[in-house]
Amino acid sequence: MIDETHSENHLTLHQLSMHVKDAIEGNFMQQIWVVAEIAAMNVNQSSGHCYLELVEKKDKTTLAKMRANIWSFKLQHLLNQFFQVTGNNLQAGMKSLLLTEVQYHPVYGISLNIVGIDPAYSLGDLARRKKEVEERLVKEGLIHKNKALDFPLVPQRIALVSSETAAGYEDFLNQLQNNKYGYCFSVKVFQALMQGEKSVSSIVGAIQKVESKSAQFDVVIIVRGGGSVVELSTFDEYELAKAIANCSLPVLTGIGHERDESIADLVAHKKLKTPTAVAEFLISTFNTFDEMLIDAKGRVKEVLQFRLEKEKKTIADASYVIERKSLSFVNEKKSELDKLKRDVSEFSNKFIEFKKRILFQSKSKIGIGAQKLIREKQFDIKDLFKQVRVSELNLINQKKHQIMLLEEKIKLLDPAKVIARGYTLTYSDGKVIKSVTDLQEGTEINTIFKDGEITSKII
């Protein structure tokens, strides 16, 4: 059964709404500064009014949400003022300090009428968030991680993270591919959004794609081509900085801002002001490498020339020593041969005299009856003399032949003639290599041919 007392003591929904309106607007008669994040923003083209959705979040949890509006007669003034201070348009995703009037409508509920915006707060909030991200990266040991990677001498294979619509995209490619030296670069483009709400996840995704093919590249280049402080706030986000820091390849940035340094710049292996500057830096590494090669070529030539002169002197000295010792050996053998010749002649003469004495003694004893025997003995003596002379000549010829053979062997041992026949002479540290056991891995050897010399390394 319905209580009639209650049925008589009631309010209509509109009456209740008006009471709520009086209560709310009565308590908020003054304008109030409110800090909130712009979750959505839309300008009605016909009326010119701007409708916003404001939120407050903690981590990823929404603590509060409320509608707001900027009437057309205020909108342009506030947007111009904000742009002049920040260099960027008011847009969704910004945390702002707003001067508001609290309103309540019976149909649309509570909302805020925005009558003023403090642009400095938005800039200050960006700076605060940037500092927090930097401190977190330092604490996690990520700030210098990418810088610790070795930078390639000639970074030729480039993974370019950018957008074809980015202001610096074409500048980078033109500068790199049309360099006056004719250096060749291989550039693979990984498309990514360079601003907006999805830019961080887009760039991080592009870096992850590069990482999956890291063996195909030498460096990662991120270029954008400038923009306002707010537009460039993408490059101050923690997740992007973390992806750059953890990249296994050196990352170079050319964001395009002249004065400020983004968090992405801080963690990158090397930061440059513009995309064009990045291209010029890559070209300069090729120039530096060219100069290193020219210098090394000159130094190698000097060392080889010095070694060649040294080895030529060593060979000349060795040839002189061999020639001197060969002549000494030949002279020594000639002296021995002359002495032998004298000894043989002396022995022969003594032997003949001895036989003559025996003959004369026999002749005196035998007498006339021994004439026949004497004649026979004379014949024997003559034969013996001939035999001695023949033996003497044979011995002399034999010794001469031995000397000739020795001279031929000495000539054959002359290094210059050995080399001329197609053989080679190998040295290491000034010593002749006679066996493979004299060599070790990494030893440098010099090999002399009849028409030149080469240097080799044992691997």
VENLINSUL-V899062 format. One record per pair of residues at least 24 apart in sequence whose ideal C-beta (glycine too) atoms are under 7 Angstrom apart, sorted by the first residue. I is the first residue (numbers start at 1). GAP is how many residues later the second one is. If there is no record, write none. Layout:
I GAP
I GAP
This chain:
14 92
17 89
18 88
20 84
21 83
21 85
24 78
24 80
24 86
25 77
25 78
25 79
28 74
31 68
31 69
31 70
31 84
32 68
32 70
33 64
33 66
34 64
34 66
34 78
35 62
36 60
36 62
37 58
38 54
38 55
38 56
38 58
39 53
40 52
41 50
41 51
47 25
48 24
48 27
50 25
54 58
66 44
66 45
66 46
67 44
68 32
68 43
68 44
68 46
69 42
69 44
69 45
70 44
74 41
78 39
81 38
82 35
82 37
85 34
85 35
86 33
86 36
86 37
86 142
86 143
86 144
87 141
87 142
88 140
88 141
88 142
88 143
90 27
93 104
94 28
94 136
95 27
95 30
96 25
96 26
97 24
123 106
126 103
126 104
126 107
129 107
130 106
130 133
133 103
133 105
133 108
133 130
134 129
134 132
136 102
137 104
137 108
137 130
142 100
142 103
142 125
143 123
143 124
145 100
145 101
146 98
146 99
146 101
146 104
146 105
146 121
146 122
146 123
147 122
149 101
149 120
151 99
151 118
152 66
152 67
153 136
154 131
154 132
154 135
155 63
155 64
155 127
155 130
156 29
156 30
156 62
157 29
157 59
157 60
157 61
158 27
158 28
158 29
158 59
158 60
158 61
158 63
159 29
159 31
159 51
159 58
159 61
160 27
160 28
160 29
160 30
160 61
161 29
161 31
161 42
161 45
161 46
161 59
161 60
161 61
162 27
162 30
162 32
162 60
162 61
162 62
163 28
163 29
163 30
163 31
164 27
166 28
166 57
166 58
166 59
167 58
167 59
167 89
168 55
168 56
168 57
168 86
168 88
168 106
168 107
169 54
169 56
171 54
171 104
171 105
172 51
172 82
172 103
172 104
172 106
172 107
175 101
175 104
175 105
176 103
176 106
179 104
181 102
181 105
183 100
183 103
194 30
195 32
195 36
195 39
199 35
200 34
200 37
200 39
200 40
203 37
204 35
204 36
204 39
207 36
207 37
207 40
211 36
211 37
214 34
214 35
217 32
219 30
219 31
219 33
220 27
220 29
220 31
221 31
221 57
222 29
222 31
222 42
223 31
223 52
223 55
224 31
224 32
225 31
225 50
226 30
226 31
227 29
229 31
232 25
232 30
235 27
235 28
235 29
236 26
236 27
240 24
241 26
244 24
252 26
254 24
304 151
307 139
308 145
311 116
311 135
311 142
314 116
315 100
315 133
318 97
319 96
319 97
322 92
326 84
329 81
330 77
333 70
333 73
334 69
337 62
337 66
340 59
341 55
344 48
344 51
348 40
348 44
351 37
352 33
355 26
419 29
419 30
419 31
420 30
424 24
424 25
